[in-house]
């Protein structure tokens, strides 16, 4: 029964993928056949936009469906997909390991969060709202709309500073801590990257051309652009949820890289380890000879009774902090 279900699902995937490809060809041919900027009668233009929207929607659904199908069942020994660590898997790693690779883990996190990507996408959504208002107001000049499109493209470029999606490790063992950090961040980053790349592609191929080589007197060519703007808005809202997921993953890595409250670090080698920013308390066990240095370099954390944070790299010359 399960095998039959699997074959049915595979057949459906193939059918959907084929239909998606054919609709894409039809949409492309219909638009390109007009020569340059489409000069279509209103019903034809509405049909074109409907087909284009259906094509994008089918593409997103098929991509999501096929990506789920690529997650290999752990019982399938022939699979090459990397294991999917639980959200708490990183925090469960031994404290000395998390401390040893703390600097590297935070560098990886910074690479996946070059700036506040949630804020970048919220700004993009506000720009799209502004663009829709311009398109509805016929008195708005086309050059102002082109300016907003350029600002949108700049926001997309900020998100696409993410590391390009790449092949993940085939296997993770218990000691591959940095590989596990990479996998934890790469999964939501890859989804966000592809979502924004698709939005940017729609913008470049369908939307931006409407504002090129069009003077204010030819504003009629923008008829139907509102529908494309709404499609872009919907896609960006979806991308924003991806950005939130990546933000949570980055926050998780930062937390486990800094929170050593109650940790047993007696066997950790602290020589050359970045310690500034670490949170600890009286239950934290430091290697012999280190606690006095660390205490002098620490300050209380506001609002958390008994929790301290290392404010500077410990050494013998650190002046004791005032309580």
Order of alpha helices (4+ residues) and beta strands (2+ residues): alpha-alpha-alpha-alpha-alpha-alpha-alpha-alpha-beta-alpha-beta-beta
